[in-house]
């Protein structure tokens, strides 16, 4: 069974916002066996909405629209849907009372007629309650198709999808099970991995699909299957993964569905009772941001310093000025001194340091653009390595961050 997601709004088309709504909806539909065949972004214009609805129904049984349900004149989705289904707007007293109560309790400005118009809804639509906003969701049925309209505000949309849309779709349709399992690998490129596992890939059953999902410094291998028996699909995919893992054991970092590499590092540190600190130069706090994004990081992460200027490496971490002058600020020797300085400053068991030249100019470093040195200080000493990550600044930084997590995961005994 197939679905199409339609995101309405010029703000998406001009690149003003990222379409995170479609990502969330696609994941939630997949979990309940509904395959998304297309994601479309269109302008908030009547003609665009009508054309998109006509085309989407040729491809999918479920069409979910987000956006264009606000109280202002540029929000045309509700009125267009009303015309599309040859319907009329009627006042929904339950929705109106909820809107008025929301304004009384939470909105400092008084309610006006435009806000009250949010309670005018198509008479043929099943109303989906929006607990966090004034724009109700709407469920239409036409020729065995379901068309659902949701507000574009992400937290409103997410609650409606989780609490209203998904349960209703599960009740409305008999669906297959879709199972994805994603193997995380770090350290080798897509083509090298493909060459290594070619024989295994060629022997995959036809009903199990493999997708390579390369990112900067890592590749995800996603195995997918679909069918009426969830346990059987899981068993078949697990059997294929069991034969794959011995071939990629040196780059295997776990399963995406279970935990990211950052979460696995956190779990390892907490289980072993060890702590971590950071000294970041070229990565500019990106490592710390990914670590602290995970709840519970304070149990093992002691802190970090962004020591971007050479003098700060000396002032905060005790890196000798003579070492910087002799070896260059971008060198494994300076990276090691930074890691040891952070380990001492934060009194941690492990410390990671990065120093590099992300570009586009060389700055005060002698090293070529793209050169990054990473060091890890541990109870067993210090390890370090120099890398060349290319010339694109953003890619250099992200490659360095991913390489840090790869090295750190392997270093924690």
N, C-alpha and C positions, 0 to 999 in steps of 0.2 A: 504494500500500500504506500502511496506517494503523497507528499505534501510539497507545497511551494510557499516560501516566505516572501512577503512583499513589504519593503520598507518605504514609507512615504515621507517625502520632505526634501526640499531644496538644500537644506543644511548638510545632508549626506552627499548630494550630488556635487556640491561645490567644495567638498572636503573639509567643511567646518567642524564636523564631528565624525567619529569612527562608529561604524554600524555594529556596535556590540550586541544590540537586541537580537539580530539574526543569529549570531553565534550561540547565544543562550537558548533561543527557541529550538535551533537545530539539534543541540545536544539533548534537550528534554524530549523532543519528539523521537530521536533515535533510541532513547532509553526504553520507550514503550513500543518499539517495533514499527515506527513510521519513518520511512526513508524520505529525506528531503532531496528532491530532484533539481530544484532551482531556487536561487535566492536573487530577488530582483529589487533594485532601487529605482523609484520613480518620483517625478515631480508631484507636488500637491496641486494637481490640476484635474478637473473632471474628466477630460478626454483621456489623460494618461491612466487614471484609475480604471475607467470603463474598459479601455483596450487591454490593460493588464489582466483584469478579471476574466475577460473573454479568452485570452490566450492561456492563462494559468489553468483554467478548467479543462483544457485539452490535455494537460500533462499530469494533473494531480486530482486526488479526491478531496484533499484538505487544503484550503488556502488561508493563510494567516497574514493579516495586514497589521502593521503597526504605524501609528502616527496620524496626524491630521484630525484629531478629535478635540482640540482645544476650543475655547469659547470665542476666539477672534475670527474675523472674516476670512483670513487666509487658510483656515482649517475647514476643508471641504469634504472630508471623507464621509462623515455621517450623512450629509445631504445627498452626496453622490450615490451612496448605498441605498438610500431611500428611493431615489429615482430608479436605480438599477433593478430593484426588486418590486417596482410599481407599488410603493408603499407610501404611507403618510406618517408624519411625526405626531406623537401624542405625548401628553404630559404624564410622566411616571411619578405618582405622588410619593412612593417609597423612596425613590432616588432623590426627589426634591427635598424631602425632610432630612435625608442624610447629608445633602449638600449644605443646607441651612444650619444643621447642627455642627458640621465641620467648621463653618465660618464662625459660629458663635464660640467655639472652643479654641480654635487654633489660628484664626486669621485676624490680624489686628484691624484690617480695613473692612468696612461694612460690605455685605453682599450686594451685588447689583443685578440688573435684569440679564446681563450677558452671562453671569454665573448661573442664574436660574435656568437659562436656556439649555444648560447641560442636562437637565431632566427631561428634555424633549427627545424622545427616542422612537425609532421605527416600530410600528405596531406589530410587525411580523417577526421581529427579532426577539430571541431569548436574551434577556439582560444578564450580563455577568457582572457581579458586584465588585466594584473597585473600592477596597477598604482604605486606600491611601490617597485618593484624588477624586476629582469631580467628574471625570470622563469615564462612563461605564463601558465595559466591554460588550460586544454584540455578537450573537451567534445566529447565522442564517443558514437555511437549507434550501437547496435548489437542485433538482435532477440528480439525487443521490450524492450531491457534493455538499461539503460544509465550508462556509466562508465565515471566518472569525475576524472581527475588527477589535484591535486593542490600542490603548494609548501608547504613545511613544516614550513617555517618561520611564526610564529603565526600572526603577524600583516598583513602580505601579504595575508595569507590564509583567515583571517577574512574579509578583504575588498572584496576579490573575492567571498566568500560565500554570503555576504550581498548584493553586487551590481550586481553580475553576476549569481551565481548558483541558489539562491533561486528564483529570478524572472523568470529564464528560466524553472525551475522545475514547478513553478506554471502555467506557460503557456503550458507546455508540457503534464501535467497530470491533470485529474480530481481527486481531493483528498477529503477524509472525513475531518471532524474537530476533533481534539483531544484536550480535555480540561482537565487540571490538576488544582486542588485547594488544597493548602497545609496548614493545620492548624498547627501553632506553639504552642508547649506546653513545659513548663519548670517545673521541680521539682519532677516528678514521672517517674519511669521506664516503659519500654515497657510492661512488663508482668502485672504490676499493672493497667495500662491504659486499656490493652486488657480485663482484668477481669471486669473492671468497665463498659466498653461499649459493652460487649459481646452480650447482647440482641439486641442492636441497630445494631451491625455489622451483626448479623444473619439475620436481616430483610432488609439488603440492596438489592436493585434490582440487578438482575444478570448482567446488562449492566453497573453497576457502581462498580468499583474496589477500595478496600482500601489497602494501603500499609503502614506499619509501618517503619519509617526511624529513628532509634535510633542514637543519637550522645551522646557525653559525657555531661551528665547533662540536656539533652533535648531530646524530641521525636517529630518528624514531622509526621503528619497523612495526607497522600496524597490520595485524591479521584480523580479518573480518569474516563472519559467517552469518547466515540467516536461515531460519527454519521454524517449524512448529514446536520443536522440543528444545528448550533452553539448555537443559542438562547435557543433552547429546552434543549440541553445538560447542559448549564449553569443553567437553571431553575431547572432541576432535581437534579443537584449536590447541588445547593443552598438550596433546600428543605431538603436534607439529612443533610447538615451542620447545618441548623436551629434546627433540632431535636437532633443533637450531642452536640452543645455548652452548653446547660443547664447541661449536665452531666460532663463537664470538665471545668466549668467556673473558678474554683479556679486555674487552671494551664494554661489556655488559654492566649496566648500572641499575637494573631493576625494571619495574613495570610502571608506566605512567599512571595507570588506574589505581595503583596502590600508593605511590608517593613519588614526588619529584626528587631529584638528587639532593636539593637543599633539605627536604624533609627527611631523607635517609641519613644525611649527615647529622641533622639534629637528633634523630633517634639513636644513632651510634654514640654520639657524645654523651647524651643523657644516660644511656645504658651503661657506658663505661665510666661515667662520672668524671669526664674531662671537660675542660673549658677552652674557649677560642677567643682570639682577638685579631684585629686587622690593622694593617698599615697600608693604605691605598694612595697611590699617586695617580697614574694614568687612568685607573678605573673610576676615580672620582666619587667613591661612595656607592657604586653600583652593587658591589658584593654585599655590603652591609644592608642595602635596601632589600635585596632578595632574601637575606637571612632573617631580617626582622619582620618581613611580611608574614612569616609563619607564626601563628600563636605559640607561645611557650618558649620562644627563642631566649628569653632572659634566664632560662634554667642553665644555659651553657655559654651563651655569648656575652662576654664581659664588656666589649666596646671596641671602638676603632678610631683611627685618626686618618683624615684626608690630608696628607702632607704633600701638597702639590708643588710648592716652591722648594728648591734645594735647601735653603736655609732652615726651613721647618723640619726637614729630615734630621738636621743636626740639633736644632733647639728642642724638639719634642721627643726624638727617638735616640739621640746620642750618636748618630752616624758621624764619623770623623770627617771634617772638612778635607783633610788630606786624602782620605780614601775617595771622596767624590772627585777631587781634582786629579788624582792619579788614574782612577779606573773609569771615570765618567759617571754621571748621575744615573744613566741607564746601563747597568751592568749587574751581573749576577752577584758580584761582591757587595754592591750597595744594597741590592734586594735582600741578601742574607743579613746584612747589618740592620736593615729596617725590621726584618722579621724578629730578630733577636731583641731589638729595642722595644718592639711592641709586646713581646712575650714578657719582658722584664717590667715594662711600665704597667701593664694590666694584670700582671701576675697570673697568666694563663698557661695552660698546658701546651696549647698549640697556638701558633701565630702565623698568619699569611701576610706576605708583602708583595705589592706589585709596583714596578717602576718601568716606564716605557715612553716611547715617542709615538703617540697616536696620530700626529700630524694635524693639519696639512703641512706645517713648516717644522723644521728641526728644533727650533727653540734653543735652549742652552745645552742640549744633549749632542754628543758626538755621534750617537747611533743613528742609523737610517730610520726613516719613517716606517712604522709598522713593527719595529723591534720592541718586544716586551720581555722583561725578566720577572720571573715569579720565584719566590722562595717560601718554604714552609719550615718553621722552627717547631720541633717536637721534643718530647722527653728523650728521644734517641739521637738528637742532633739536628742539623739543618740540611735540607736538600734544595737545589735550585736548578733552574733551566732557563735558557734563552730561546725565544721564539720569534719568527717573522710572520706577521699576520696580515701582510698586504698594505695598501695605501689608503683605503677608505676608513676615515676616522671612526665612524659608528661600528663598522665591522671589526676593526681592531679592538675596540673596547669590549664588544660583546664576545668576541673570541677569547679575549683574556679572561673575562669573568667565567665563561664556561670551562676554560682550561683550569682555572683555580679550583672549581668544584670537582672536576675530574681528579686532579692531583690530591686534593684534600681528602676526598672519599677513600682513595687508595692508601693514603698516609696514616689514617686513623686506625691503629692496630686493633 
